[in-house]
Amino acid sequence: MSTVRTHCSVAADGTITFRLRPPADAPLRLLLVLRPKKGTPEGSTHTLGLEARGDDGEFHAVLEPRPPLAEGRWDAYLLRGTDTGRERLRPGLRDLRELVDGGTRERTSPVAVRVPYATKDGFLAIRTWLRTAHAEAGPLDVDGRTMTVRARLHGAGLPEGAELAVRPRGGEGTERTFPARPASGGAFRATVALAELAAGAAGTRFWDVFVRPGGGAPLIRVGRLLDDVADRKGVFVYPRVTVDGSAIRPYFTVDNDLAVEVTAPR
């Protein structure tokens, strides 16, 4: 059972500094392993050198912002000596203050995000996103008939004629589009008529939210990635509203992307 606690701090540019006091002598390394999807073998890894700092037994490792890590969840391990054994690291203090207002800073393409967090079973991991472009969701207003989405586009421009595209998950149904009204600094707002999502619903249907910049550009996912919350789904919970007999609830997915759940009476 691991007892090594690792403190970490994140800089505005995404640099993460790890600090720990392992009960062993050098050489030591810190290993990050991309968690594989269920039923697939372990894949990408990233190894960092650990260097002694001072004479109090503390070691530091620095994860630079480049190259960016692939999107997913990276588990942190301590490697001791030259053998292949590895030990999961426990989280210590996490200084994430620089991430809190990350959505206010302009991001260029690719948009790379890293958030250290504690897993459900008490270990240290890094949640990462890597996207060509990203629309960072801001305040979301839901009233009896509409949902107003406010967001800011990063890594791409927002030309006139851009749309908010709400697409049925799994391809069952027809995409709905709503004008994206631009503001300054890449910000925009769009108002979704919820009755259009409820029309023809049977059972439960899920809709994913994108921006279509226009001009043949690919769709850009709307989500909330640029702050210190690694898992938003259970933290930001919006109430259900009833529209034309269907219960409608916006929510954030396990990947912190914006989606809408529509449940019609059977």
N, C-alpha and C positions, 0 to 999 in steps of 0.2 A: 504494500500500500504506500503510495507516494505521500511524503510529508514536506516536500520542497515547495515552498510558496514563492511565486514569482510576481514581483511588482512590475508594472509597465506604465509608460506615459506615451501619449500620442501628440506629435507636433502638428501644426496646421498643414504642413505639406504631406502628411501621412507617415512620416518616419515614426517607428515605434522603438522605444528603448526598453529593454527587459533588464531587471535587476533581481538577482537571487543569490542565496548563500547555500550552495550545495555541500553536503557532507562528504567531500572527496577532493582529491588533488587534481590538477590539470594533467593531461589535456581533457577539456570538456567542450561539448558543443550543444547548441540548442537546435532541435529538429522540429520543423513544421510539416505536417502531413495532411494533404487534402483528403478529407473524409470521402470515401467512395460511395457511390450510390448502392443501394441494397442489392446484393447478389453479384457485385462486380469487384474485381481485385483492387487492391490499393495502388494508387497511381503516383501523382506528382508529389515531390518532396522539396523542401528548401532548408538548407543547413546554414546556421550562423555560428561563427566562432564566439566563444565566451572568453573574455579577458578579465583578469583580476584588476580591481580598482581599490587602491589603498591597501591597508594591512588588516582590515576587519573581516576578511573572508568573503567580501561581496564581489560577484562577477557581473559584467555587463555584456549584453549583445544588442546590436543595432540592426533593425530591419529598415533598409533604405526604401524610399518611395519608388525607385526604379531598380529592376524591372517590376511591373505590377504582378501581383499574384492572381491566378485564375479565380473566377467566381466560385464561391462555395464556403465551406467551413473547414478551417485548418486547425488540427489539434496540435498542442505543444508538448514536446517531450525533451527530457534531458538525456544526452548520450554521454556515457562515461568511458574514458579511455578509448581503446581501439576495438573493443568487442562490439557485437551487434545488439547488445541489450539496450533497451530504452525504457524510460520511466516517465509516465504522465506527470505533468506539472500542475500544481494547485494554484489557483489565482490568489494574488495578494492585493495590494492597493492598486487601483486602476485610475490614473489621472487622465480623464477624457474631456477636460474643460475646453480644449481647442476644437472639439467636434461639435459642441452644443449649437453653435450658430453657423455650422458648415454650409448650410444652404444659402447663406447670404454672399458667399464668395464665388466668383465666377470660376467655372471648371471648363477646361478644354478637353477635347477628345484625345484619347479615351478617358472616360470618367472612371477613376479607380478609387474605391472606398475600402477602409479597413476599420473594424470595430472590435477590440478585445472584449471578451465576455466570459462569464462563468457558465459552464454547461449544467444541465439539470442534475448530473451526477457529481458536480463539484470539481471539475477540472478546467484548466485554462484553454481557451480556443480563440481563434480570430475569425470573425465573419467578414467575408470579402465580397465586393461586387466589382465587376469589370464590364463596362458597357460603352459602345461607341458613342452614344448620346443618352441623356437621361432627363426626364421632366420631374423635378422635385415638387411634390405636392405640398401645398400650404394649408391654410384653413379650409375646411370643407363644411359647407352650409347645406342642411337638408330641411326643407319645410314640407308642407302637405303634398305638394305636387312636383317639386323640382329639387335637383341637387346641383349646387354651384361649386365647381372645381376651380381652385386657384393654384397655379403652379408656375415654376420658372424653369426654362429650358437651358440645359448645359450641354456643351459639345456640339451644338447645331444652331442654325438660325431659324427664325420664325417668320416666314414671309406672309404677306397678305393672302387670305384665303385658306389659312391653316385650319384644321378641324380637330375636334376631340372625337376619337373613334371608340365606340363602346361595342366590343365584339363578344358574341356568345362563345363560351368556352366549349371546345370540342367541335366547333363548326356547325352546331345545330341551331339554325335560326339565321336571321339577317342582321348584319352590322347596322348600328345606328350612328349617325354623325351629327355633330352640333358645332356651330361656329366657335373658333377659338379667337377671342378678342385680345389682341396684343396690347401690352403696356410697356413701360420702360425696362431696360435691362434684361430682356428675354422673358419677362413675366407675361402671363396671360390668364384669362378666366373664360370659362365656358359653363353654360347652364344646360343641364340634362333634363329633358322632360321624362319623368319617371313613368308616365303612362305608356310611353313607347317601349319601355323595358317590360312592362307588365302585360302588354298586348299579346294574346295568344299563348300565355304561359300555362304550363301544365306541370304540376309537381314543383321541383326545385331546379332553377337554372342559375348558372353563374356567368357573369359578364366581366371581361377584363378591359381596362381603360388604357387607351393609347393617345398619342398625338400624331396626326398625319400632317407633316410640314407642307406637303404639296410638291408639285414638280417631279413626281416619281420617286421622291425620297422614301426610305423605309419607315415603317411605324416606329415610334419611340414610346417605350413603356412609361406610364405615370406611376410614381411610387414615392416613398419617403425613406431615403437612404443616408442623407447627408447630415446626420447628427450622431448622438452617442447611444442610440437604442438599437441593439442588434436584432431583437425579435419584437416586432411591433404588434403582432396579431392580437395578443392577449392584453396589451397595454392600452392601445387606442381603440376603444369600443364605441361604435355609434349606435344610436337607438334605431329600432325598426319603425317604419311608417307604413300605413296601409293606403294603397292606391288601387282603385278599381277592384277591390277584394283581395289583392295580392300583398303579402308582407315583403317589404323591400328594405334591405340593410346594406349600406356600404361597409367595407372592411378592408384591412390589409392582410395580404396572404402571408404564408410562411417565408416568402422572399421579400416581404415589405412592399409589394406592389399593390396598387389600388384596384379593387374589384367590387362588384355589387352582387349580392345574393337576392334572388327573387323567388318567393315561394307562393304558389297559387293554391287555392283550396281544391281538394280532389273531389 
